[in-house]
Amino acid sequence: MHVKADYCRLQEAYQLNLAAHDPLESRRIVALAAAEAWRLEAIKSEKREAKTMEPLVKRDAKITCEIVKETMVEKTTTLPNC
Protein backbone atom coordinates (compact mmCIF):
# COMPACT_ATOMS: atom_id res chain seq x y z
CA MET A 1 0.00 0.00 0.00
CA HIS A 2 1.28 3.45 -0.89
CA VAL A 3 1.00 6.51 1.32
CA LYS A 4 -0.54 9.65 -0.18
CA ALA A 5 1.70 12.68 -0.70
CA ASP A 6 -0.55 14.86 1.49
CA TYR A 7 -0.09 12.50 4.42
CA CYS A 8 3.68 12.45 3.87
CA ARG A 9 3.81 16.25 3.88
CA LEU A 10 1.72 16.33 7.06
CA GLN A 11 4.11 13.91 8.78
CA GLU A 12 7.11 15.89 7.53
CA ALA A 13 5.66 19.08 9.05
CA TYR A 14 4.92 17.27 12.30
CA GLN A 15 8.48 15.97 12.57
CA LEU A 16 9.93 19.40 11.74
CA ASN A 17 7.79 20.88 14.50
CA LEU A 18 9.09 18.26 16.93
CA ALA A 19 12.67 19.01 15.85
CA ALA A 20 12.15 22.70 16.44
CA HIS A 21 10.56 22.42 19.87
CA ASP A 22 11.85 19.28 21.58
CA PRO A 23 14.14 20.04 24.53
CA LEU A 24 16.34 16.99 23.95
CA GLU A 25 18.95 17.20 21.21
CA SER A 26 18.88 13.47 20.48
CA ARG A 27 15.13 13.60 19.78
CA ARG A 28 15.60 16.69 17.59
CA ILE A 29 18.15 14.77 15.51
CA VAL A 30 15.80 11.81 15.13
CA ALA A 31 12.89 14.11 14.24
CA LEU A 32 14.97 15.84 11.56
CA ALA A 33 15.91 12.48 10.06
CA ALA A 34 12.27 11.41 10.12
CA ALA A 35 11.21 14.67 8.47
CA GLU A 36 13.73 14.08 5.67
CA ALA A 37 12.46 10.54 5.20
CA TRP A 38 8.87 11.79 4.96
CA ARG A 39 9.97 14.48 2.48
CA LEU A 40 11.58 11.89 0.23
CA GLU A 41 8.54 9.62 0.48
CA ALA A 42 6.30 12.56 -0.45
CA ILE A 43 8.35 13.14 -3.59
CA LYS A 44 8.02 9.47 -4.59
CA SER A 45 4.32 9.55 -3.82
CA GLU A 46 3.78 12.70 -5.90
CA LYS A 47 5.47 10.98 -8.85
CA ARG A 48 3.25 7.91 -8.42
CA GLU A 49 0.14 10.04 -8.13
CA ALA A 50 1.10 12.04 -11.23
CA LYS A 51 1.43 8.84 -13.26
CA THR A 52 -1.96 7.53 -12.18
CA MET A 53 -3.62 10.90 -12.82
CA GLU A 54 -2.16 11.43 -16.30
CA PRO A 55 -4.67 9.34 -18.28
CA LEU A 56 -7.55 11.08 -16.51
CA VAL A 57 -6.06 14.49 -17.16
CA LYS A 58 -5.64 13.70 -20.87
CA ARG A 59 -9.22 12.44 -21.08
CA ASP A 60 -10.52 15.50 -19.25
CA ALA A 61 -8.54 17.79 -21.57
CA LYS A 62 -10.03 16.05 -24.60
CA ILE A 63 -13.55 16.40 -23.23
CA THR A 64 -12.95 20.05 -22.37
CA CYS A 65 -11.64 20.71 -25.88
CA GLU A 66 -14.74 19.09 -27.39
CA ILE A 67 -16.99 21.28 -25.23
CA VAL A 68 -15.06 24.39 -26.26
CA LYS A 69 -15.34 23.42 -29.93
CA GLU A 70 -19.09 22.87 -29.61
CA THR A 71 -19.49 26.22 -27.86
CA MET A 72 -17.44 27.99 -30.53
CA VAL A 73 -19.42 26.36 -33.32
CA GLU A 74 -22.59 27.66 -31.71
CA LYS A 75 -21.04 31.15 -31.63
CA THR A 76 -19.59 30.71 -35.16
CA THR A 77 -16.01 31.52 -34.21
CA THR A 78 -12.82 29.86 -35.38
CA LEU A 79 -12.08 26.47 -33.86
CA PRO A 80 -8.99 25.74 -31.76
CA ASN A 81 -6.64 22.98 -32.89
CA CYS A 82 -6.79 20.40 -30.07
N, C-alpha and C positions, 0 to 999 in steps of 0.2 A: 504494500500500500504506500502511496506517495503522499507526502504532506504538502498542503497548499502553500503557495508563496506568501499569502497574507498571514498565515499562522507563523511561518518562519520569521517574517519581519516583526511580528508581535513578540515572539520569543527573543529575538535579537534585541529589541528595545528593552524588554524586561531585564535581560542579562546586563545590558549597558547601564541600566538604572542601578542594578545591584552593585556593579563595579564602581559606580560613582559614589555610592552612599554606604557601602559596607565598611565597618570600622576595622576589620581584619584584612591585612594586606594579602594573605594567602587566598582568602575568598574572593578578593578583587581580581587577583590573577586568574583564578578559575573562571570567574564570571566573564572576564574579557575573552578568554579562550572559547568559552561557550558561545558568546556573542558572535565571534568570528565564524565558528562552525555553523551557527544558524544563518549568518549572512551568506556563506557559501552554499548552503542548502537552498536558500531562497533563490539564488541565482540559477541553480540547477532546476528548481521547480518552475521558475518563470520560463525557462527554455522549454521544458516539457509542456507547460500550459500553452505556450505560443504555438507549438507544433500541433496540439490537439485542436486549437481554435482556428488554425489557418483555413481548413476546408470550409468551415462555417462562415468565416469572414469573406472568402471568395464567393460563396453562394449568396450571401447577403449583398455583396457588392453587385453581383449580376442582377439580382432581383431589384435592387435600388435603381440600377441603370435602366432596366426595363420600365420601371415606373416613371422615371424621368423622361424617357423617350415617349411614352404614351401621353404624358402631360404636355410635352412639347408639340406632339402631333396635334393634340387638341387645340393648342394655341397657335399652330402653324408657324413654328419657328424652326431654325435649323437644328438637326439632330446631332448629339455628341457621338463621337466614335468610341464606343466602349468595347 
